[in-house]
Amino acid sequence: MVPRMTEFTHRTVATNGIDMHVAEIGDGKPVVFVHGFPELWRSWRKQMPVVAGAGYRAIAPDMRGYGRTTAPPNVEDYNVLELCNDLCGLLDDLGVEKSFFVGHDWGAWVMWFMTLLHPDRVEALVNISVPYQSRLSERPTDRMKKAFGDTFFYILYFQKVGPADDELAKDVRRSVRDFAWSLSGPAASQRALNIRKVGEGGFLDFLSSPPGPMDWFTQEDVDYFVAEFSRTGYFGPLSWYRNIDRNWELTPQLAGAQPQAPVLFIAGSNDPVIRMSSPEPMRESVPNLKDILIVEGAGHWIHMENPEPVNEAILGFLRDVGY
């Protein structure tokens, strides 16, 4: 049973020049949950109490630019060095050298960088949805432009400040609901993603509206997300995308690097991300990869849609690594 929201405690952590809001439940060694786009700490509400029940302190921040955490005003403030340093400062606040982490989407992406830039801070890692990719030999957006040509690709659309920010903020409830539905497991069988040419609409035109309530993303969840994004807007979250090239420029030393931490990878079979980027190459590029777990029928939001296999896998990996 998922606990009431009042059973989570909340506090603010000063880290790396920002104030980071964190939600917590339980006692023991820390397990830090790192959310993606466009999510919040609450995305982990179905994992945190289970991990706490196993004797750990489950901690989920609103990441930089999200929710009740500081949203710096400049795009470059969201580069991967800052995002990793935010997490290092959180560990410093917790008084620990290293932690077990769970990342999803952009949170998984940041955690891949954490394993490379701050390997001494990562005990072990469960990453969800976004597989590890070795450093590219060319600028990431240049590669995307070659790959997609005149087909609309959301990451390229997000690069310019303004259009996507305004579009998503115009009707936040629609943005929250349509994005949740369109990347879910059930949506995959209904062709919820509308392939278009560049210039034939914006991001929301790429998505579809849910046919009814989503039992895995309750009205209470929707209302919480809508309230937070209505207050903050989308500049901070979108600025993570706007640093893709900058991150590549900042990390030339990572050419040929491989994550050394023990890793378990999880994804849904209907997740559009793994259709674009197969996780199978990780069997060669991630030396301490324990396994790749693909949950049949699940979508991008597997931790919310299908929490049971995700929770079981996290607890099993915690035991396997002796944490």
N, C-alpha and C positions, 0 to 999 in steps of 0.2 A: 504494500500500500504506500502510495506517495504521500509524504507528510504535508501538513498544512504549511503555507508559506511562513507562518509565524514561528515555526520550529527552526528556521534558519536564523543565524545571527548575522549581523551586518556591521562592518566597520570600514574606516578609511585608512589606507596605508600610504605614507609618504615614500615615494620611490622614484628615483631618476628624474627629479624635478617636477613630477606630477602627483596628484592625489588620486589613488586607485581605490575604487569601491570593491570590496570583496564580500562574498557571502560564504558562510562556513557552517558546518555541522559535524559533530563528532569530536573525538579526542584520539591522540596517538600520532604516529608518523604522518607527515603531510602527503596528500595526493592532490595535485594541482590540476584543475580542469581549465583548458584554454579554448574559448569559443571562436567561431568563425564569423563570416559575413552572411546576412546582416543579423547577427544574433546578440545575445546578452548572457549574463551569468545564468539566467533562469533556464537556458537551454539544457542545462545539466541537472535539472531538478529530479530526474528519474534515476540518475546514477549516484548522486551525492549521498543520499540516505542509505543506500545499499552498501557503499564503501564505508560509510561511518559505522554501519551496523557490524562490519567485519573488523572494527577496531582501529580505524584510521580517522584522521582529521581531513575531511573533504573541503577543499577551498576552491572557489570559482570567482575570479575577478571579472568585472566589466573591463575589457581591454581598452587601451588608449583610444580615445575618441568615441567610446560607447557608453551609454547609460549614464551612471553617476560618476564616472571617471573623467578626469580632465581631458578636454579636447583642444589641443594646441591649435593656433590659428594658421600655421603655415604647412603646406603640403609636405615639405621636406622633413618636418618633425615626425613623420610617420614611417621613416625608413626602418629597415630591419634591425639595424644596430640599436636604435632606441627601443624598439619593441622587445628585443631580447634583454636589454638592460632593465626594462621595466620588470621583467620576471625575475632577474637576478636580485633586484632590490626587494621584491616580494619575499624571496627566500631569505635575504638578510633580515627582514622584519620578523620572519618566522624563527630566526635563530638557527637555521640549518645550512649546511654546506651544499647539500643536494636534495633532490626530491624525485619522487615518481610523478610523471606527468601523463595527462591524457589530452590530446589535441584533436580538433575537428576543423576541416575546411582550412581557412586562413590560419586558425590556431595550430593545425597540423603543420602547415607550411612554416610558421614561425618556429615550431618545435624542431623541425629538421635543421634549421639554422642554429638553434640552441645546442643541438648535439655536436655541431661542427665548431661553433664559435666559443661555446662555454661547456665543453664536455665534462668538466669537473662538477657541474651543477645538476647533471641529469643522471639519476640512478637507473631509470628504465623508462620506457615510453610506449604508450599505446596511441597510435595515430589512426585517425578515422577519415576516410574518403580521399584524401590527397596523398598519393604515393610520392616517394622520394624520387627526384630527378637530379642527375648530375648537372653541374654547371654547364650552361650552354656556351658555345663558342662565339655566338653572335648576340647582339642586343635582343632581349626577349620580345619587345613589341615589333621589331623588324621581322622576326621569325613568324609572329602571329599574322602580320600583314601578308606575308608570302603564303602562309597556310590557308587563310580564309579569303583572300582576294576581295571581291566585292560582296561577299556574304557577311551579314551583320554578325559581329562578335562582341559580346558584352564588355569584355575587358578593354578592348580598343575604344568602345563608346564611353567607357568610364574615365578615360585619360584626361579629357578636357574638363576643367572646373566649370560648373554651371549647368549644362544640360541635364545630366543624370541627377544632380543634386535637386534641381527644381522639379524634375519629373517625379522622383520618388517621394518628395515632400508634399506634392500637391494634394494627394489623397493617400495618407499614410496607411489607413486601414486597408485600402486596396493593395498597396505595395506589400504590406505584411502578409495578407491572406493569399494573394496570387503567387508570391514567391514561395511561400510554404507549400502550397498545393502543387505547383508546377514541377518541383524537383522531388516530390514524394514518390514512393513506390507505386501506389495506384495510378498516379498520373502518367507513368511511363507507358502504360497500355492504351492510353487515350490521346497520345500525341499532344501533350499539353504544351510542348515547346514549339513555337511557330517559327520556322526557318524563313528568314527574309533577306532581302538585299540591303546593303548600306543605303540609308536615306529613306527607307520604307517604314518609318516609325522609330520609336525609342525602345527602351528596355521592357516596359510593361506590355508593349505590343508583341514582344517575344514570348510572353507568358500567357497563361490562361487562368480564368477564375474558377475556384472550386465549385463543384456542382451542389455542394451542401456542407454541413458541418464536418470538420475533421476531428475524429475522436481522439487522435493523438496530440492535437494542438487545440486545446479547449478554448472556449470563449474567454475564460479568465486569462489564459496565456496570451491570446490575441489582444485583449484589452491592455495587458501589461506592456507588451511590445509596442502597441500603438501609442500609449502614453509616453513611453521613453523616447521613441523616435520622433514623435510630434514635438517634444521638448528640445531634443538635441539636433534634429535634422540629420542629414546623411554625409555632410562634408568629411567628418573624421573617418567613418568607415570606408568611404570611397577613396580617401587619400592613401589607404593601404595599397590599393591598385595603382595609384599614380606614382608609386615609388618602385614599381617593378624594374624599370630600367636603372634607376638610381641604385637599387640594391645590388644589381649586377655590377655596376661600376665600383661600388664600395667593397666588393668581396673577391677581387681577382685571386687572392691567396687560397680560395677554396677550389680552384681547378684541380680535379682529380681526387678531392677529399671524399671520404666515406664516413657515414655515421658509425660510431663504435659502440654506442649504448645498446643494450638489449631492446629489441623492438617487436611489438606485435601490431600487425596492420589489419584493420577491419573496414569493410565497405559493403554496401548493399548491391545486389546484382543489377538493380535498376538505377543506380546512381549515374547520372550523365557524366560525372567527372572521370570515373574509371573507364567509361566508353571512349573518352578522349585520350586518356593516359592510363594505359594498362599498368597494374601493380606488379606484373610478373618480372620485369627487369630487376626489381629489388632483390630477387633471390641471388643475384650476382653482385649488386652494388651496395647492399646493406649486410655486412658480414655477420652481424649478430641478430639477424631476423629470425624470430622464432617460427612465425607462420603468417600466412595471408588468409584471413577468414572472410569469406564472401557469404553474406546472408541472403538467401534466395527471396526475391520479391521486394526487398527493402530498397528505399531510395536514398537520397542524399542526407536526409535527416534521420538516419538509422537509429541514433541514440534516443530520439524522441518517438519515432515510429515503432521501433522494435527493440525496446530497452532490455528485454530479458536476455537474449543472446549476447548483447553488448556487455551487460553487467556480469554475466557469467564468465565471459572472456577476460574482463578486467580483473575480477577476483582470482581467476585461475592464474593469470600472469603475475599478479602480486605474489601468489604462493610460489610460483616457479622461480622467480628471481630472488626469493627469500627476503623480501622487503618487510 
